[in-house]
């Protein structure tokens, strides 16, 4: 007998992505779209019993860096382990198209430096079967994924493509250069790019220490590119900046939006150097949106934090001669050596060899460093810092750190929050997330593979902010689901997803909410050339569904790969009708 639906999710508690109160309903799926929501009598070719489970739209992560991984892998993990069904890559102005054959290594070194993806991984993994940005989209179009993938045109690649050495050296762009970049940006969004991204932060450098080519790009250049997108009538702008002068920098971004009419989002975090600047930016953002300008802040729901470990890019002893002498040893051999009393004593007593600088200072910042446990805590209290533990135990911070790094056969990790934690709590993140002009972002999924593991943001947002937080206010579950489904999707022009409503794309999560738990970050050696990366999984995702197909059951892939490249904005009229 013919079934009425391809899939029916029965009896779940639905958070539909609009922020409306939870309700119990069946969800029927046909031909990759939601066909019905309510009490469904017709049967499905496949059915899932969701009674007692939370049903949400698939999460939309708009700030990732899977630009390389998408060319060699089918699974955008870790994001797809965390209920994410759509990712947007090409953020922060870095990526691999457009690119002339002679500039391959230049862009690889930039990605290596900015996003901590090793040179051998990228050189072995990237097929380079493209030159122009439309060529790159065509290469992705031929592939299949466990999520949908949206792309953005990266400013660094565009600048180098048009200006060559002058672009890499950050020389000012001429009128001819700007016209060429604008034309290529227009073509990119016409071909299917969701938008354009740029970086204006000193934190973004090539692997040999040079600032990103876009650091000092002028307002005329950025405006010209935005006007190119305006001619196409589509595309969003994404900006990361130091905001050293927050009023002046925001005023420039506002002028770009005023002239081009294109929506813009910028990364917003709290920094210890200026712990209140984010308030200035949110106030300026509120003024801009009140004037009708389409601007958003991308914010993160937990600290951006670096992980240190013996398998990772850095640890507190990375600059010590005794550690450097062990460079050729395996992890097990290093652990055995450091358990010898003489070797341990030497490592703890000798000073680091490196000159004072960011890396050295960061790895010895005991007063703000924590032990990463098997159950991660992303809002730890001051009495749990390495410095505080050392004082309580009557020992030194170096000894506390070393003992933890040696735990679990040398796989122990230390955690240093460096953004959004200047005051030792996540109250600033709460205020940012609750702002009507902010959306969750900045997970950097696919990047920082040896230092940061934030692709799990969607899960920690759900658990910490709606259930587990004890140190301040929380969000309603319905509001947090809305933030990382409908709100993030619409921020990049994707109106065909992000809600559980008839006619929209059948991207869904079925979650055992009470059991939903983040596991500790771990190291995997599964990148091209045997490259290492940090991964983090979760327990409690019963099923994840992309375009009506179950891609994960209990956190394990089913083999279905319904994800595709997204070619531009999707379905605004459809979404408005669904509401």
Buried (B, 14 or more C-beta within 10 A) or exposed (E): EEBBBBBBBBBBBBBBBBBEEBBEBBBBBBEBBBBBBEEBEBBBEBBBEBEEBBBBBBBBBBBBBBBBBBBBBBBBBBBBBBBBBBBBBBBBBBBBBBBEEEBBEBBBBBBBBBBBBBBBBBBBBBEBEBBBBBBBBBBBEEBEBBBBBBBBBBBBBBBBBBBBEBBBEBBEBBEEBBBBBBBBBBBBBBBBBBBBBBBBBEEBBBBEEBBBBBBEBEEEBBBBBBBBBBBBEBBBBBBBBBBEEBEEBBBBBBEBBEBBBBBBBBBBBBBEEBBEBBBBBBEBBBEBBEEEBBBBBBBBBBBBBBBBBBBBBBBBBBBBEBBEEBEEEEBEEBBEBBEEEEBBEBBBEEEBEEEEEEBBEBBBBBEBBBBBBEEBBBBBEEEBBBBBBBBEEEEBBBBBBBBBBBBBEBBBBBBBBBBBBBEBBBBBBBBBBBBEBBBBBBBBBBBBBBBBBBBBBBBBBBBBBBEBBEEEEBBBBBBBBBBBBBBBBBBBBBBBBBBBBBBBBBBBBBBBBEEBBBBBBBBEEEBBBEBBBBBBBBEBBBBBBBBBBBBBBEBEBEEBBBBBBBBBBBBEEBBEEBE
